[in-house]
């Protein structure tokens, strides 16, 4: 069953003291473990506001899905089309190999310039994008390949033509199908994770988030417009939405936070690629230990635990 209790800074400090005592008593070197916990404390206590992290998540220079695939995967063969309507360039996917393990990779793809953003529809998929993703995931299920998805979208495209082609149905079908796949699924929020557009490829066993990524049912501007009738109160809404990686890890929604360099993922891309690759490899190793007969039960328990809390008496 997924953990619902998350480490606090004090928990980590107490663990460091325990390790130091054990190190001294038994004359062994635990410096790597202690350094890792100190790094985690440093990451959890950085002073960026939620709105500042939203701005970093949206930064045009942040690495895109294709950049992660190129840096992390040994090889990658991209597939196109949903076999029903056409190809949506806002979602890319195909077969790849990570550290020798065959996987299916899928992700939102935004542009890094105005021209490319127009080509990629600013990373906002149409229904055929989600149907392409589902086609690739069904293929992964058939051939017993783990699935890795990269989430980076403001949301699914809300235009008239998308609704005419069944946007809501396409996303809903993905949610149902992904919940029932019996292969390991890892999803990584690398930028913005916006609403149904994000969860359409985000039902998973492990959810990882880049330190300055966001995951929310609505944008801060949208929430401020609805709640306060004033979009300029977006910073207040960003804080209330609990959309940062640290917030979602504490709430049990995210399973792991991938460290970014100070200033954001774009500052040192090779460092972020290395951190992300290690997280994927470790995650696949952990998920491979789950027996196929119990994988769906474990996934079900993970989602049932989200939002479950107890009020402790003072």
Secondary structure, 3 states (H helix, E strand, C coil): CCCCCCCCHHHHHHHHHHHHHHHHHHCCCCHHHHHHHHHHHHHHCCCCCHHHHHHHHCCCCCCCHHHHHHHHCCEEEEECCCCCCCCCCCEEEEEEEECCEEEEEEEECCCCCHHHHHHCHHHCCCHHHHHHHHHHHHHHHHCCCEEEEEEEECCCCCCHHHHHCCHHHHHHHHHHHHHHCCCCEEEEEEEEEEHHHHHCCCCCCEEEEECCCEEECCCHHHHHHHHCCCHHHHHHHHHHHCCEHHHHHHCCCCCEEECCCCCCHHHCHHHHHHHHHHHHHHHHHHHHCCCHHHHHHHHHHHHHHCCCCCCCCC
